[in-house]
Amino acid sequence: MVRPPSKTPQPGQPVGRQPTALMTAVKAGRVNQGRVLQALHDFGPLSRADLARLAGVSRATIGSIVQPLLEGGLLAEGEPQRGATPGGKPARPLWFAPDSPPLAAVHLLPGWVQAALVSADGKILATARGSFRGTDPAATVVDCVVDRLNAVLAGSSARPLGVGIAVGGIVESTSGTILACNLMPELSGLPLGPLVSERVHLPVHLDLHPRAQAIGDRWSGPGRGEQSFASIYIGEAIGAGLFLNGAIHCGPAGAGGEIGHTIVDIHGRTCRCGQRGCWETIATHDWLREEATRLRLPTAHAMTTALLAGLSAAGNTDAKELFERYARNLALGVVNLQQILAPGLFILHGDVIAGGEALRGRVERQARRYLPTRSTAEPQITFGAAHDHATLLGAARLVLSHSFPLIG
């Protein structure tokens, strides 16, 4: 229901609190450049004529959009394609320039950090991994991030455009600050972006780990070419990045994505966040190990999805029962997202993918079971590839996205 204004506005007086947002010519140009870059990632090298057909505009319009990208060294023209346009000028495919500035990326989760150097066309050029203790002070973690970044930057002959950092926790992307992190409490309130930027002398852009993961999925993973999907990380914590109707979803200053702290049982266990019955209390590593211990399963203290799947396949009755419950618990969060936002496609990452097809199929069946019958397509569950670097690639894209609204 729309609430009417409390009083009739006077001429020239705005209604409500949100101003009408108009797009300037400069911003429109950057948006169009972002669409071109997205099309190249989706389809590979394309000529101006190809891009014009895809966009439904003239070749001249495309020419004006891509010219700044060519002059800036981000794109380059390939060799003429003879015969591509009979009787006309040979088409020259556009692609990312071999000598275009690279992008730096960081993936920071409890206990470890991974840095990478990424080419503009999405190739991992170098990686470096480091570790720290969960009880280490924030300064030690910052040192680890900077050290691993410097390790990959040392191999680059060109100055990177910037650094994208994907971090687990609640973030404020505008200031580059980690607001809260239940699994790394020492980092709560840490202005990580500015601290790293000061040390490496590059612009740094910070965002939520699952959101960066979704960007990576959209550019080079199972979400490539999709208009809507949810990318969910499931491991020691749960988070989601949402790509809806052709755009990444992000609340003010990076809010949103904390799907693990949606309530699934008001009388359930107490979560690390202090609330009761969060999805994380029934679908993370901690829950799996607690239940495995209660059932006295082998290696319960170190239980993983892979171990549980193996025990279930081997005929262990208790393991089979736990495997089914785990699939059901995973499906509950999927169902809630589908009911509210209907992304349709759910890409799962993290330890959960080690459960293989046995787990994927169970989660999909349980999710469909809990959803009412509709005329629209049923939700699909797919797993990201092991070690697919989706989050690192997404973090690298944060740098490009700062200059061009690639997926907005």
C-alpha positions in Angstrom: 0.0 0.0 0.0 1.3 3.4 -0.9 0.9 6.0 1.8 -0.3 9.4 0.4 1.7 12.5 1.3 0.6 14.1 4.6 -0.1 17.4 2.8 -0.5 18.6 -0.8 2.9 19.7 -2.1 3.3 23.2 -3.5 4.5 23.7 -7.0 8.2 23.0 -7.2 8.2 21.1 -3.9 9.4 17.5 -4.1 7.2 14.7 -2.9 8.8 12.2 -0.5 12.4 12.0 0.5 14.0 10.5 -2.6 15.0 13.0 -5.3 14.4 12.1 -9.0 17.6 10.7 -10.2 18.6 11.8 -13.7 21.6 10.4 -15.6 24.1 12.9 -16.8 25.7 12.5 -20.3 29.0 11.5 -18.7 27.3 8.8 -16.6 25.3 7.6 -19.5 28.5 7.2 -21.5 30.1 5.2 -18.7 27.1 3.0 -18.4 27.2 2.3 -22.2 30.9 1.6 -22.0 30.2 -0.8 -19.2 27.6 -2.6 -21.4 30.1 -3.0 -24.1 32.7 -4.5 -21.8 30.1 -6.8 -20.4 29.2 -7.9 -24.0 32.8 -8.7 -24.8 33.1 -10.8 -21.7 29.8 -12.6 -22.5 30.5 -13.2 -26.2 34.2 -12.8 -26.8 35.8 -10.4 -29.4 33.1 -8.5 -31.3 33.3 -5.9 -34.1 31.5 -2.6 -33.9 28.9 -4.0 -36.3 28.4 -7.0 -34.0 28.0 -4.7 -31.0 25.6 -2.5 -32.9 23.4 -5.5 -33.8 23.4 -6.7 -30.1 22.5 -3.3 -28.8 20.1 -2.3 -31.5 21.9 0.9 -32.3 23.9 2.3 -35.2 27.6 1.4 -35.8 28.4 5.1 -35.4 26.9 5.1 -31.9 29.0 2.1 -30.9 32.0 3.9 -32.4 31.5 6.9 -30.1 31.1 4.6 -27.1 34.2 2.5 -27.6 36.6 5.3 -28.8 37.5 6.4 -25.3 38.2 2.8 -24.3 40.5 2.4 -27.3 42.3 5.7 -26.6 42.6 4.8 -22.9 44.4 1.5 -23.8 41.7 -0.8 -22.3 40.6 -2.1 -25.6 42.4 -2.8 -28.9 41.4 -3.6 -32.4 42.2 -7.0 -33.9 43.2 -7.9 -37.4 40.6 -7.1 -40.1 38.2 -10.0 -40.8 38.1 -10.4 -44.5 34.8 -11.5 -46.0 32.9 -10.8 -42.8 31.0 -8.0 -44.5 30.9 -8.6 -48.3 31.4 -5.4 -50.2 32.1 -3.4 -47.1 34.9 -2.4 -44.9 36.6 -5.4 -43.2 35.4 -5.7 -39.6 38.0 -5.4 -36.9 37.1 -7.3 -33.7 37.5 -5.4 -30.4 39.0 -7.1 -27.4 41.0 -6.2 -24.3 44.4 -4.8 -25.1 47.2 -7.2 -24.3 49.1 -4.4 -22.5 46.1 -3.0 -20.7 46.6 -2.3 -17.0 46.0 -5.3 -14.8 43.7 -5.5 -11.8 44.7 -6.6 -8.3 42.3 -8.6 -6.1 42.2 -9.8 -2.5 40.0 -12.5 -0.9 40.0 -12.2 2.9 38.3 -14.9 5.1 39.0 -16.1 8.6 42.5 -17.4 8.9 43.7 -16.8 5.4 44.1 -14.3 2.6 44.7 -14.8 -1.1 45.8 -12.0 -3.5 45.9 -12.2 -7.3 46.9 -10.2 -10.3 44.2 -10.4 -13.0 44.2 -9.3 -16.6 41.4 -7.1 -17.9 40.0 -10.0 -19.9 39.7 -12.1 -16.7 42.9 -14.3 -16.7 44.6 -15.0 -13.4 48.2 -13.9 -13.9 49.6 -14.5 -10.4 48.4 -15.6 -7.0 49.8 -15.5 -3.5 48.3 -16.9 -0.3 49.0 -16.2 3.3 47.6 -17.2 6.7 47.1 -15.7 10.1 45.5 -16.8 13.4 42.0 -15.8 14.2 43.2 -14.1 17.4 45.8 -12.0 15.6 45.4 -8.2 16.0 44.0 -6.2 13.1 47.5 -4.8 12.3 48.8 -8.3 11.7 46.0 -9.0 9.3 46.6 -5.8 7.4 50.3 -6.7 7.2 49.4 -10.1 5.7 47.1 -8.5 3.1 49.7 -6.0 2.1 52.5 -8.6 2.0 50.5 -10.9 -0.3 49.5 -8.0 -2.5 53.1 -6.9 -2.9 54.0 -10.4 -3.8 51.7 -10.4 -6.9 52.3 -6.8 -7.7 56.1 -7.4 -7.9 55.5 -9.5 -11.1 53.6 -6.8 -12.9 55.4 -4.5 -15.4 52.4 -2.3 -15.5 50.8 -0.3 -12.7 47.4 -1.9 -11.9 44.2 0.2 -12.1 43.5 -0.6 -8.5 42.7 -3.2 -5.9 39.4 -5.0 -5.1 39.0 -6.6 -1.7 36.3 -9.1 -1.0 35.9 -9.8 2.7 33.6 -11.9 4.9 31.5 -9.7 7.3 29.4 -6.6 7.2 31.0 -3.9 5.2 30.5 -0.3 4.4 31.8 -0.1 0.8 31.8 3.7 0.5 34.4 4.1 3.2 36.1 0.7 2.8 35.4 -0.3 6.4 34.6 -3.7 7.9 31.8 -2.8 10.2 31.4 -6.2 11.9 32.8 -9.7 11.5 31.7 -12.4 13.9 34.4 -14.8 12.8 37.2 -12.2 12.9 36.1 -9.8 15.7 39.4 -8.1 15.8 38.6 -6.6 12.3 35.3 -5.0 13.4 35.5 -1.3 12.7 38.7 -1.6 10.7 39.0 0.9 7.7 40.8 -1.8 5.7 40.4 -0.1 2.3 42.2 3.2 3.3 44.8 1.3 5.3 45.8 -0.9 2.4 45.5 1.9 -0.1 48.0 4.0 1.9 50.5 1.1 1.9 50.3 0.0 -1.8 49.6 3.4 -3.2 46.7 2.3 -5.3 42.9 2.9 -5.1 41.2 0.2 -3.1 37.6 -0.9 -3.4 36.1 -3.1 -0.6 32.9 -5.2 -0.8 31.2 -8.2 0.7 32.7 -11.6 -0.2 29.5 -13.2 -1.6 28.7 -10.1 -3.6 32.1 -10.2 -5.3 31.6 -14.0 -5.8 28.3 -13.2 -7.6 30.2 -10.7 -9.9 32.7 -13.4 -10.6 30.0 -15.9 -11.4 28.3 -13.4 -13.8 31.5 -12.7 -15.7 33.0 -16.1 -16.0 31.1 -18.7 -14.1 27.7 -20.4 -14.1 25.9 -17.0 -14.0 27.4 -15.9 -17.4 24.7 -14.7 -19.6 22.0 -15.0 -16.9 19.7 -12.2 -16.0 19.0 -13.3 -12.5 20.7 -15.7 -10.0 21.8 -16.0 -6.4 25.4 -16.9 -5.6 25.6 -18.4 -2.1 28.7 -19.2 0.0 28.2 -22.0 2.5 31.0 -23.0 4.9 32.0 -21.6 8.3 29.4 -18.9 7.5 26.7 -18.2 4.9 26.3 -15.2 2.7 24.7 -14.4 -0.7 25.3 -12.2 -3.6 22.2 -11.4 -5.7 22.2 -10.6 -9.5 18.6 -9.6 -10.3 17.1 -8.4 -13.6 20.5 -7.7 -15.1 22.1 -5.9 -12.2 24.0 -6.8 -9.0 21.9 -6.0 -6.0 23.5 -3.8 -3.3 21.9 -1.8 -0.5 23.1 1.6 0.7 26.9 1.6 1.3 27.2 -2.1 0.6 24.4 -3.3 2.8 22.6 -6.7 2.2 23.7 -10.2 1.5 23.6 -11.4 5.1 21.2 -14.3 4.2 22.9 -16.5 6.9 21.3 -14.3 9.6 17.7 -14.6 8.3 15.6 -16.4 10.9 14.5 -19.9 10.1 13.5 -21.0 13.7 12.5 -18.4 16.3 13.1 -21.0 19.0 16.3 -22.3 17.5 19.9 -22.2 18.7 21.6 -19.0 19.6 23.8 -17.7 16.7 27.2 -16.0 16.9 25.4 -12.7 16.0 23.4 -12.9 19.2 20.1 -13.7 17.6 18.3 -17.0 17.8 17.5 -19.4 15.0 19.5 -17.9 12.1 20.0 -20.0 9.0 23.7 -20.3 10.0 22.7 -22.2 13.1 21.5 -25.2 11.0 23.6 -25.1 7.8 27.3 -24.3 8.5 30.3 -26.4 9.4 29.6 -25.9 13.1 26.2 -27.4 13.0 27.4 -30.3 10.8 30.1 -31.2 13.3 27.9 -30.8 16.3 25.3 -33.1 14.8 28.0 -35.6 13.7 29.4 -35.6 17.3 25.9 -36.2 18.7 25.5 -39.1 16.3 29.0 -40.4 17.1 30.0 -40.5 13.5 33.6 -41.3 12.6 35.9 -38.1 12.4 32.9 -36.1 13.7 35.2 -33.3 15.0 36.5 -32.7 11.5 33.3 -33.5 9.6 33.0 -32.0 6.1 30.4 -32.3 3.4 32.7 -34.6 1.5 33.2 -36.9 4.5 29.5 -37.0 5.2 28.7 -37.8 1.6 31.2 -40.7 1.7 29.7 -42.1 4.9 26.2 -41.8 3.5 27.2 -43.6 0.3 28.9 -46.3 2.3 25.6 -47.2 4.0 26.0 -45.6 7.4 22.4 -45.1 8.6 23.1 -42.1 10.8 25.2 -40.4 8.1 22.3 -40.9 5.6 19.9 -39.3 8.0 22.2 -36.4 8.7 22.9 -36.0 5.0 19.2 -35.7 4.3 18.7 -33.2 7.1 21.6 -31.1 5.9 20.1 -31.0 2.4 16.8 -29.9 3.9 18.4 -27.2 6.0 20.2 -25.9 2.9 17.0 -25.9 1.0 15.2 -23.8 3.6 17.4 -20.7 2.8 17.1 -21.3 -0.9 13.3 -21.4 -0.6 13.2 -18.2 1.4 15.2 -16.4 -1.3 13.1 -17.9 -4.1 9.8 -16.9 -2.4 10.9 -13.3 -1.9 13.1 -12.5 -5.0 12.7 -15.5 -7.3 16.2 -15.5 -8.8 15.5 -19.0 -10.2 19.2 -20.1 -10.4 21.2 -20.7 -7.2 24.9 -21.1 -7.5 26.4 -22.7 -4.3 30.0 -22.3 -3.3 32.2 -23.3 -0.4 32.6 -26.7 1.3 29.1 -27.6 0.3 30.2 -28.4 -3.3 32.2 -31.4 -2.1 28.9 -33.1 -1.5 28.7 -33.6 -5.3 25.6 -34.5 -7.2 24.2 -36.5 -4.3 23.9 -33.3 -2.3 23.0 -31.0 -5.2 20.1 -33.2 -6.2 18.8 -33.5 -2.7 18.9 -29.7 -2.1 17.1 -29.1 -5.4 14.4 -31.7 -4.7 13.9 -30.4 -1.1 13.6 -26.8 -2.4 11.1 -27.7 -5.0 9.1 -29.7 -2.4 8.7 -26.6 -0.1 7.7 -24.2 -2.9 4.1 -23.9 -4.1 3.4 -24.9 -7.6 3.7 -22.0 -10.0 3.6 -21.6 -13.8 7.1 -20.2 -13.7 10.2 -22.5 -13.9 11.2 -24.3 -10.8 14.4 -23.2 -9.0 17.7 -24.8 -10.2 20.6 -25.6 -8.0 24.1 -25.7 -9.4 27.6 -25.9 -7.8 30.5 -23.6 -8.5 33.6 -25.4 -9.6 36.2 -26.2 -7.0 39.0 -23.6 -6.8 37.2 -21.5 -9.5 38.6 -18.1 -8.3 35.1 -16.6 -8.6 35.6 -14.3 -5.7 39.0 -13.2 -6.8 37.7 -12.5 -10.3 34.7 -10.6 -8.8 37.0 -8.6 -6.6 39.1 -7.6 -9.6 35.9 -6.5 -11.4 35.2 -4.1 -8.5 38.1 -2.1 -9.9 36.6 -1.9 -13.4 33.2 -1.4 -12.0 34.4 1.7 -10.2 35.2 3.2 -13.6 32.4 1.6 -15.6 29.0 0.4 -14.4 29.7 -3.1 -15.8 26.8 -4.9 -14.3 24.5 -2.2 -13.1 
